[in-house]
Amino acid sequence: RSKILIIAGSDSSGGAGIQADIKTITALGGYAMTAITAVTAQNTTGVQSIVPIKPSEIQKQILFTTKDIKPKVIKIGMLYSSSVIEKIVQALKKMNDAKIILDPVMVAKGGARLINNSAVNSLKKKLICKSYLITPNIPEAEYLTNINIKNKSDIIEASNILLNMGAKNVLIKGGHGKLKFIEDFLINKKEIMSFKNKRINTKNTHGTGCTLSSAIATFLSCGKPLKTSCELGIKYVNQAIRFNLNYGKGHGPVNHLVSISLNKMFL
């Protein structure tokens, strides 16, 4: 019964983007639909090329898919350009019942830019205000708010700026810090909540942002409260990282199938 529409780019290496989203939602028992915004050629060492999909075709994917199957949650990832955002915003006006989780993907793990400057401005003016939850990491939050984040008070200040842009809730992820513990903060205009976990020493974290936002979307679409959805999503990602798959020569993927156990009777 958990139906999620993913609006995001394709990662040919399978660790991030729409591939990670589909794996995550499926592994957690949900049903994933997609609208692909761009096709990338990439592997664990970086992005070689990006081919954007026509904005009108992205809009068609969204409208025709959701005309038939109604999503409870819409997860938005890589958007690439302001014209893409414009068409998505137009499409979202016809789906007021679905909660929107916005993962403001800006830079790939290898350093490649996945969104241009005009698109960032469109994101701030037209899409953040429609978001039930926005899930930036610290560099993304800094870029969106012009705040240099060094501590908890900076995180709160940046979150308040995003809330004033219209987001209902903000989850700022602390994985880019260097402390032994990672602290993620879920903030809205009523309360500040945090999730603290021990850092896992590995370079294989490709696609963790995509994976987390899709996990939260899945739990949320099941009817779980936002705090519980974030808590369970973070737990799922941590377990997926802990497997340390070590595929490829760069930043390897996480194990999206960590939630699945096989019955030996059928093997």
Secondary structure, DSSP 8 states (H G I E B T S, - for coil): --EEEEEEEEETTSSSHHHHHHHHHHHTT-EEEEEEEEEEEEETTEEEEEEE--HHHHHHHHHHHHHHS--SEEEE---BSHHHHHHHHHHHTT-TTSEEEE----B-TTS-B-B-HHHHHHIIIIIGGG-SEE--BHHHHHHHHT----SHHHHHHHHHHHHHTT-S-EEEB-TTS-SSEEEEEEE-SS-EEEEEEE----S--BTHHHHHHHHHHHHHHTT--HHHHHHHHHHHHHHHHHT----SSSS-B--GGGG----GGG-
